[in-house]
Amino acid sequence: MSKQEEIDDDNSSDSSEFSIELEYSSEDETDDDNSSDSSKFSVDLEYNLEGLKEIASKIFGKYCISVNKLREGGFHKVFILKMEDDNEYIGRIAFPDYPYWKTESEVAVMKYIRERTSIRVPEVYHYESNKENPVGQEYIYYYGKITWYIIISRMG
């Protein structure tokens, strides 16, 4: 069974709907690869935003019209992907620390929390724990009703 099939099977469990409350400014907007972040925590990382957009378009069945950088933490660069139907998804590109295991464990922990607690966590739609992909790094796509701005703003 593929990782995506496992996620699809897991999503059949009872879970409440979520909404995304995101805040970002136009100065965060980026359309180029490896944009610089004014954050003091910015890490140089080679990645391909066009690859992130292409994969999102395939997964969600809608064209990704924009990618906006939301935040950067100690382990990820976080982007908002806006689709042509106005839905927004979170794309997190992982730094190459603890390759494979970090992404796999994050997805497993989120699955465990969703299935066994009432804690609201975002839904993982797709992920790749190998950097041999069009993005060039490990990544996770989320969608979920959780106040991402509050959570992510506390990261940095």
VENWO-V544565 format. One record per pair of residues at least 6 apart in sequence whose C-alpha atoms are under 8 Angstrom apart, sorted by the first residue. I is the first residue (numbers start at 0). J is the second residue. D is the distance in whole Angstrom. If there is no record, write none. Layout:
BEGIN
I & J & D
I & J & D
END
This chain:
BEGIN
2 & 125 & 8
2 & 126 & 8
3 & 124 & 8
3 & 125 & 6
3 & 126 & 8
6 & 123 & 7
6 & 124 & 7
6 & 125 & 8
7 & 124 & 8
9 & 110 & 7
10 & 122 & 8
12 & 114 & 7
14 & 113 & 7
16 & 143 & 7
16 & 144 & 7
17 & 121 & 8
17 & 143 & 5
17 & 144 & 3
17 & 145 & 6
18 & 143 & 6
18 & 144 & 3
18 & 145 & 6
18 & 146 & 8
19 & 87 & 8
19 & 142 & 8
19 & 143 & 6
19 & 144 & 5
19 & 145 & 6
19 & 146 & 6
19 & 147 & 7
20 & 144 & 7
20 & 145 & 7
20 & 146 & 5
20 & 147 & 6
20 & 148 & 7
21 & 146 & 7
21 & 147 & 6
21 & 148 & 5
22 & 69 & 8
22 & 148 & 6
23 & 67 & 8
23 & 69 & 6
27 & 67 & 6
27 & 68 & 5
27 & 69 & 7
28 & 66 & 7
28 & 67 & 4
28 & 68 & 6
29 & 66 & 6
29 & 67 & 5
29 & 68 & 7
30 & 48 & 7
30 & 65 & 7
30 & 66 & 6
30 & 67 & 8
31 & 48 & 7
32 & 45 & 8
32 & 46 & 7
32 & 47 & 5
32 & 48 & 5
32 & 49 & 8
33 & 43 & 8
33 & 44 & 7
33 & 45 & 6
33 & 46 & 6
33 & 47 & 7
33 & 48 & 8
35 & 41 & 8
38 & 71 & 8
40 & 71 & 7
40 & 72 & 7
40 & 73 & 7
41 & 71 & 7
44 & 94 & 7
45 & 135 & 7
45 & 136 & 8
46 & 134 & 6
46 & 135 & 5
46 & 136 & 6
47 & 133 & 7
47 & 134 & 5
47 & 135 & 6
48 & 66 & 8
48 & 134 & 7
49 & 134 & 8
50 & 133 & 5
50 & 134 & 5
51 & 90 & 8
51 & 133 & 7
51 & 134 & 5
52 & 63 & 6
52 & 65 & 8
52 & 66 & 7
52 & 80 & 7
53 & 63 & 7
54 & 133 & 8
55 & 61 & 8
55 & 62 & 8
55 & 63 & 7
55 & 80 & 8
55 & 140 & 8
56 & 62 & 5
56 & 63 & 5
56 & 82 & 8
58 & 125 & 8
61 & 82 & 6
61 & 83 & 6
61 & 84 & 7
62 & 82 & 6
62 & 83 & 5
63 & 80 & 7
63 & 81 & 6
63 & 82 & 4
63 & 83 & 6
64 & 80 & 8
64 & 81 & 6
64 & 82 & 5
64 & 83 & 6
65 & 80 & 6
65 & 81 & 5
65 & 82 & 7
66 & 78 & 6
66 & 79 & 6
66 & 80 & 5
66 & 81 & 6
67 & 78 & 5
67 & 79 & 5
67 & 80 & 7
68 & 76 & 8
68 & 77 & 6
68 & 78 & 4
68 & 79 & 6
69 & 76 & 8
69 & 77 & 5
69 & 78 & 5
69 & 79 & 6
70 & 76 & 6
70 & 77 & 5
70 & 78 & 7
70 & 151 & 7
70 & 152 & 8
71 & 77 & 6
71 & 155 & 8
72 & 154 & 6
72 & 155 & 6
74 & 93 & 6
74 & 94 & 5
74 & 96 & 7
75 & 91 & 6
75 & 92 & 5
75 & 93 & 4
75 & 94 & 6
76 & 91 & 6
76 & 92 & 5
76 & 93 & 7
76 & 94 & 8
77 & 89 & 7
77 & 90 & 6
77 & 91 & 5
77 & 92 & 6
78 & 89 & 6
78 & 90 & 5
78 & 91 & 6
79 & 87 & 6
79 & 88 & 6
79 & 89 & 5
79 & 90 & 6
80 & 87 & 6
80 & 88 & 5
80 & 89 & 6
80 & 90 & 7
81 & 87 & 5
81 & 88 & 7
87 & 142 & 7
88 & 140 & 7
88 & 141 & 6
88 & 142 & 5
89 & 139 & 8
89 & 140 & 6
89 & 141 & 5
89 & 142 & 6
90 & 138 & 7
90 & 139 & 6
90 & 140 & 5
90 & 141 & 6
91 & 138 & 5
91 & 139 & 5
91 & 140 & 7
92 & 136 & 6
92 & 137 & 6
92 & 138 & 4
92 & 139 & 7
93 & 102 & 8
93 & 136 & 6
93 & 137 & 5
93 & 138 & 6
94 & 136 & 7
94 & 137 & 8
95 & 136 & 7
95 & 137 & 8
98 & 128 & 7
98 & 129 & 8
98 & 137 & 8
99 & 128 & 5
99 & 129 & 6
99 & 137 & 8
100 & 128 & 8
102 & 127 & 8
102 & 128 & 6
102 & 137 & 7
102 & 138 & 8
102 & 139 & 8
103 & 128 & 6
106 & 123 & 7
109 & 120 & 7
109 & 121 & 8
112 & 118 & 7
112 & 120 & 7
113 & 119 & 7
113 & 120 & 6
119 & 145 & 7
120 & 143 & 7
120 & 145 & 7
121 & 141 & 6
121 & 142 & 6
121 & 143 & 4
121 & 144 & 7
121 & 145 & 7
122 & 141 & 5
122 & 142 & 5
122 & 143 & 5
123 & 139 & 7
123 & 140 & 6
123 & 141 & 5
123 & 142 & 7
124 & 139 & 8
124 & 140 & 6
124 & 141 & 6
124 & 142 & 7
125 & 139 & 6
125 & 140 & 5
125 & 141 & 8
126 & 137 & 8
126 & 138 & 6
126 & 139 & 4
126 & 140 & 6
127 & 137 & 5
127 & 138 & 5
127 & 139 & 7
128 & 137 & 5
128 & 138 & 7
129 & 136 & 7
129 & 137 & 5
130 & 136 & 4
130 & 137 & 5
END
